[in-house]
Amino acid sequence: MGCDGGTIPKRHELVKGPRKVEKVDKNAELVAQWYYCTLSQEELRRPIVACELGRLYNKDAIIEFLLDKSSDKSLVQAASYIRSIKNVTELNLADNPAWKGDKGNTKGDKYDDIQCARFICPVVGLEMNGRHRFCFLRNCGCVFSERALKEIKTEVCHRCGVPFQEEDVITLNGNKEDVEVLKKKMEERRLKSKVGKKSKKCKAAESVSQQDTTEDSPGPSEVKTAKDDMNTNSGERKQIVFTKSAEANGSSSASGKISKASAGTTKRSIADSEQKSEAYKSIFTSHSSAKRSKEESSNWITHTAYYF
């Protein structure tokens, strides 16, 4: 079959062997990591943010991802650990004065130098093109090369002066080992924040309960003042009793005279008084007109006001 017309086939054309593993171009990989957003695959433009694993994103793409998570599943899985805007840090990048961008390539006939990067290290001057390792600080977001942090060892940021620790240094676009270490740090950090929030809630609840108990039960000063008030009140009562007894002793003679005069006077009914008229006396039940004779009274008891 075939091979007519004097053609001579070769072995690789007739025999199917194992496929060769396609190798990724390192330059293309570096360009994809350092020049394009990991989430939207668009060119990086300010404001640029970085996650806790050291990947670069456009801030607009992160906001859109957090608002609408119905996008591509592969992208959602790649950024699943980003749950809020607090999980990313906005970067303070230093511009490269030698970078011109697309200004000189208006016709499209100019060679694009991949080694020339848009940003550089503000301390050493290395270009952030993937050839050198770069880090950023979580506290302030300033970006430096790893060489600058090793050569000039300080606990304060070289650019803004904010203090930092070794845990705050995150490597940008690190290898697999760096990503695993950063994942462990991220999980530990989030666990600490959860425990701190729970402890704060418990302390707030305890403080509220203590305030309620202090409002309900009086303190020692209040108890002392209450005792002092009781002592003063008892002293005033004693004084009042003494004054009353003195007054009673002083006016014993007058009260004796009044009691004798009152004992001399006896109670008299209105019917016996001569000053009142008969019409006025007839109002009361003690008048003779209100009483009934034995003939008018019945044999049974009636609970009326006129029964006697």
Disulfide bonds with the S-S distance in Angstrom:
none
